[in-house]
């Protein structure tokens, strides 16, 4: 993803949690972009409400509410990255 406008680009330092950094690195790989661009894109979507999806009471999603036909698990405490999955595959010999 190319920067939309070089004049709006600002280099800065932020303190972020390690799991967010790992997710940003994974997303950047998938998007073939820098971590900063991945974070900017994600934050822009989150702040604009594009990522928000109202949760029903109790946090459970019904099959009628999904486009894939199955209920996703509730959000956990960690972020599952491709690297974690690949490490598990190697460990389990899959």
BADOFI-81288 format. One line per field, with one value per residue: x, y, z of N, C-alpha, C in turn; residue in one letter; residue number from 0; chain. Coordinates in nm, 4 decimals. Atoms other than C-alpha are relative to their C-alpha. Layout:
BADOFI-81288
n_xx <- X,... .
n_yy <- Y,... .
n_zz <- Z,... .
ca_xx <- X,... .
ca_yy <- Y,... .
ca_zz <- Z,... .
c_xx <- X,... .
c_yy <- Y,... .
c_zz <- Z,... .
resn <- A,... .
resi <- NUM,... .
chain <- A,... .
END
This chain:
BADOFI-81288
n_xx <- 0.0848,-0.0799,0.0504,0.0994,-0.0469,-0.1271,0.0048,0.0682,-0.0795,-0.0796,-0.0727,0.0141,-0.0239,0.1136,-0.0130,0.1156,-0.0140,-0.0699,0.0933,0.0417,-0.1137,-0.0049,0.1125,-0.0341,-0.1013,0.0690,0.0851,-0.0888,-0.0444,0.1129,0.0293,-0.1245,-0.0209,-0.0755,0.0809,0.0645,0.1143,0.1017,0.0609,0.0786,0.1207,0.0881,0.0499,0.0926,0.1248,0.0620,0.0519,0.1122,0.1104,0.0053,-0.0225,0.0931,0.1176,0.0681,0.0131,0.1287,-0.0134,-0.0717,-0.1140,0.0110,0.0454,0.0756,-0.0348,0.0690,-0.0733,-0.1304,0.0038,-0.0715,0.0794,-0.0379,-0.0166,-0.1391,-0.0248,-0.0201,-0.1392,-0.0821,-0.0950,-0.1172,0.0198,-0.0554,-0.0692,-0.0459,-0.1207,0.0429,0.0586,-0.1097,-0.0771,0.0805,-0.0059,-0.1311,-0.0039,0.0899,-0.0360,0.1092 .
n_yy <- -0.1174,-0.1225,-0.1088,-0.0770,-0.1351,-0.0142,-0.1174,0.0385,0.1022,-0.0515,0.1030,-0.0217,0.1175,0.0345,0.1183,0.0870,0.1326,0.0933,0.0737,-0.0905,-0.0065,0.1258,-0.0028,-0.0986,0.0613,0.1020,-0.0704,-0.0650,0.1043,0.0352,-0.1133,-0.0391,-0.1402,-0.0157,0.0108,-0.1293,-0.0115,0.0943,-0.0587,-0.1166,0.0464,0.0624,-0.1031,-0.0823,0.0766,0.0099,-0.1312,-0.0365,0.0904,0.1053,0.1287,0.0258,0.0805,0.0125,0.1342,0.0235,0.0234,0.1221,0.0130,0.1134,-0.0310,0.1116,0.0330,-0.0940,-0.1262,0.0159,0.0253,0.1245,0.1145,0.0532,-0.1010,-0.0158,-0.0001,-0.1343,-0.0456,0.0503,-0.0942,-0.0130,-0.0111,0.1145,-0.0441,0.1088,0.0567,0.0899,0.1193,0.0760,0.0617,0.1103,0.1064,0.0639,0.0726,0.1151,0.0824,-0.0043 .
n_zz <- 0.0000,0.0070,-0.0831,0.0739,0.0224,-0.0715,-0.0876,-0.1235,-0.0655,-0.1103,-0.0730,-0.1436,-0.0825,-0.0858,-0.0842,0.0193,-0.0572,0.0873,0.0853,0.1073,0.0912,0.0754,0.0942,0.1032,0.0863,0.0797,0.0960,0.0972,0.0930,0.0861,0.0874,0.0670,-0.0359,-0.1243,-0.1214,-0.0212,0.0903,-0.0468,-0.1197,0.0427,0.0682,-0.0991,-0.0903,0.0779,0.0124,-0.1321,-0.0398,0.0863,-0.0282,0.1009,-0.0644,-0.1086,0.0279,-0.1281,-0.0546,-0.0651,-0.1443,-0.0331,0.0886,0.0903,0.1350,0.0545,0.1379,0.0878,-0.0019,0.0626,0.1434,0.0271,-0.0424,-0.1300,-0.1040,-0.0435,-0.1434,-0.0555,0.0028,-0.1091,-0.0579,0.0847,0.1435,0.0704,0.1209,0.0854,-0.0610,-0.1082,0.0626,0.0609,-0.1085,-0.0510,0.1017,-0.0107,-0.1272,0.0075,0.1143,0.0988 .
ca_xx <- 0.0000,0.1531,0.1289,-0.1780,-0.0093,0.3565,0.2732,0.0547,0.3230,0.4824,0.7508,0.6924,0.7569,0.4714,0.4727,0.2461,0.1839,0.3866,0.0790,-0.0237,0.3255,0.3185,-0.0248,0.0996,0.4015,0.1795,-0.0659,0.2191,0.3493,0.0034,-0.0412,0.3192,0.3576,0.5435,0.4292,0.3563,0.1313,-0.0488,-0.1043,-0.2211,-0.4648,-0.6035,-0.6342,-0.8001,-1.0581,-1.1176,-1.1615,-1.3982,-1.6136,-1.5379,-1.4162,-1.6930,-1.9607,-2.2207,-2.2177,-2.5489,-2.6225,-2.3920,-2.1442,-2.2745,-2.3236,-2.5904,-2.5444,-2.7971,-2.5629,-2.2588,-2.1757,-1.9739,-2.2348,-2.0544,-2.0328,-1.6905,-1.5389,-1.5455,-1.2280,-0.9519,-0.6691,-0.4053,-0.3680,-0.3171,-0.0588,0.0602,0.3930,0.2173,0.0196,0.3326,0.5230,0.2376,0.2353,0.6089,0.5728,0.2842,0.4441,0.1547 .
ca_yy <- 0.0000,0.3296,0.6292,0.8278,1.1628,1.2106,1.5521,1.3755,1.1218,1.1797,0.9696,0.9232,0.6826,0.5055,0.2648,-0.0266,-0.3684,-0.6583,-0.8437,-0.5358,-0.5094,-0.8770,-0.8327,-0.5236,-0.7149,-1.0017,-0.7628,-0.5739,-0.9003,-0.9831,-0.6340,-0.6158,-0.2846,-0.1421,-0.1931,0.1799,0.1672,-0.1405,0.0305,0.3515,0.1643,-0.0398,0.2601,0.4655,0.1881,0.1478,0.5216,0.5532,0.2698,0.0424,-0.2355,-0.1974,-0.4613,-0.4527,-0.7604,-0.9123,-0.9501,-1.2104,-1.1689,-1.4715,-1.4483,-1.6614,-1.8403,-1.6004,-1.3112,-1.4555,-1.4709,-1.7920,-2.0136,-2.0748,-1.8930,-1.7459,-1.7941,-1.4931,-1.2849,-1.4353,-1.2763,-1.3285,-1.2659,-1.5686,-1.4921,-1.6998,-1.7446,-1.8961,-2.1339,-2.2341,-2.2970,-2.5151,-2.7078,-2.7726,-2.8771,-3.1122,-3.2438,-3.1367 .
ca_zz <- 0.0000,-0.1027,0.1210,0.0235,0.0592,0.1473,0.3004,0.5628,0.6575,0.9989,1.1626,1.5361,1.8210,1.9977,2.2878,2.1927,2.3406,2.2019,2.0741,1.8730,1.7254,1.6251,1.4668,1.2798,1.1491,1.0329,0.8671,0.7005,0.5522,0.4190,0.2726,0.1490,0.3302,0.6276,0.9862,1.0092,0.7052,0.8422,1.1783,1.0091,0.7878,1.0788,1.3085,1.0354,0.9815,1.3541,1.4131,1.1184,1.2525,0.9582,1.1915,1.4444,1.4456,1.7190,1.9410,2.0478,2.4208,2.5718,2.2872,2.0950,1.7211,1.5566,1.2249,1.0733,1.1625,0.9866,0.6193,0.6543,0.8182,1.1462,1.4766,1.5494,1.8913,2.1250,2.1168,2.3274,2.5170,2.2480,1.8796,1.6585,1.3916,1.0975,1.2769,1.5809,1.3583,1.1659,1.4911,1.6175,1.2888,1.3225,1.6865,1.6103,1.2895,1.0703 .
c_xx <- 0.0891,-0.0592,-0.0944,0.0496,0.1263,-0.0027,-0.0646,0.0766,0.0852,0.0666,-0.0093,0.0323,-0.1197,0.0366,-0.1252,0.0290,0.0617,-0.0950,-0.0493,0.1117,0.0072,-0.1137,0.0294,0.1027,-0.0631,-0.0860,0.0844,0.0517,-0.1106,-0.0293,0.1195,0.0263,0.0855,-0.0937,-0.0754,-0.1214,-0.1130,-0.0723,-0.0876,-0.1309,-0.0999,-0.0621,-0.1012,-0.1362,-0.0729,-0.0633,-0.1185,-0.1211,-0.0106,0.0190,-0.1064,-0.1168,-0.0689,-0.0124,-0.1379,0.0203,0.0666,0.1185,-0.0073,-0.0589,-0.0747,0.0414,-0.0647,0.0751,0.1353,-0.0161,0.0636,-0.0767,0.0445,0.0199,0.1461,0.0096,0.0085,0.1482,0.0724,0.0951,0.1214,-0.0384,0.0689,0.0602,0.0371,0.1234,-0.0351,-0.0573,0.1092,0.0863,-0.0740,0.0016,0.1326,0.0092,-0.0811,0.0327,-0.1072,0.0484 .
c_yy <- 0.1234,0.1041,0.0855,0.1387,0.0200,0.1184,-0.0341,-0.1051,0.0628,-0.1171,0.0331,-0.1300,-0.0202,-0.1205,-0.0840,-0.1368,-0.0956,-0.0749,0.0860,0.0121,-0.1254,-0.0045,0.0971,-0.0573,-0.1048,0.0653,0.0660,-0.1010,-0.0332,0.1101,0.0414,0.1497,0.0063,-0.0178,0.1305,0.0179,-0.0934,0.0547,0.1188,-0.0422,-0.0591,0.1033,0.0899,-0.0707,-0.0077,0.1322,0.0436,-0.0887,-0.1149,-0.1384,-0.0338,-0.0834,-0.0243,-0.1462,-0.0153,-0.0213,-0.1347,-0.0265,-0.1162,0.0440,-0.1217,-0.0257,0.0963,0.1322,-0.0105,-0.0234,-0.1338,-0.1233,-0.0637,0.1140,0.0120,-0.0070,0.1434,0.0351,-0.0517,0.1067,0.0233,0.0117,-0.1181,0.0501,-0.1220,-0.0670,-0.0968,-0.1293,-0.0865,-0.0690,-0.1195,-0.1165,-0.0749,-0.0855,-0.1285,-0.0918,-0.0055,0.0620 .
c_zz <- 0.0000,0.0934,-0.0824,-0.0333,0.0827,0.0970,0.1339,0.0800,0.1100,0.0708,0.1490,0.0732,0.0908,0.0847,-0.0172,0.0590,-0.1022,-0.0933,-0.1161,-0.1033,-0.0859,-0.1027,-0.1144,-0.0967,-0.0918,-0.1074,-0.1083,-0.1017,-0.1000,-0.1013,-0.0850,0.0198,0.1266,0.1195,0.0253,-0.0883,0.0430,0.1226,-0.0381,-0.0643,0.0997,0.0934,-0.0705,-0.0128,0.1339,0.0424,-0.0845,0.0239,-0.0983,0.0613,0.1024,-0.0488,0.1331,0.0425,0.0630,0.1495,0.0256,-0.0907,-0.0970,-0.1329,-0.0523,-0.1431,-0.0974,-0.0104,-0.0682,-0.1495,-0.0345,0.0435,0.1298,0.0982,0.0378,0.1519,0.0505,-0.0017,0.1230,0.0496,-0.0888,-0.1459,-0.0655,-0.1308,-0.0837,0.0589,0.1133,-0.0566,-0.0608,0.1050,0.0584,-0.0984,0.0085,0.1254,-0.0069,-0.1195,-0.1078,-0.1283 .
resn <- X,X,X,X,X,X,X,X,X,X,X,X,X,X,X,X,X,X,X,X,X,X,X,X,X,X,X,X,X,X,X,X,X,X,X,X,X,X,X,X,X,X,X,X,X,X,X,X,X,X,X,X,X,X,X,X,X,X,X,X,X,X,X,X,X,X,X,X,X,X,X,X,X,X,X,X,X,X,X,X,X,X,X,X,X,X,X,X,X,X,X,X,X,X .
resi <- 0,1,2,3,4,5,6,7,8,9,10,11,12,13,14,15,16,17,18,19,20,21,22,23,24,25,26,27,28,29,30,31,32,33,34,35,36,37,38,39,40,41,42,43,44,45,46,47,48,49,50,51,52,53,54,55,56,57,58,59,60,61,62,63,64,65,66,67,68,69,70,71,72,73,74,75,76,77,78,79,80,81,82,83,84,85,86,87,88,89,90,91,92,93 .
chain <- A,A,A,A,A,A,A,A,A,A,A,A,A,A,A,A,A,A,A,A,A,A,A,A,A,A,A,A,A,A,A,A,A,A,A,A,A,A,A,A,A,A,A,A,A,A,A,A,A,A,A,A,A,A,A,A,A,A,A,A,A,A,A,A,A,A,A,A,A,A,A,A,A,A,A,A,A,A,A,A,A,A,A,A,A,A,A,A,A,A,A,A,A,A .
END
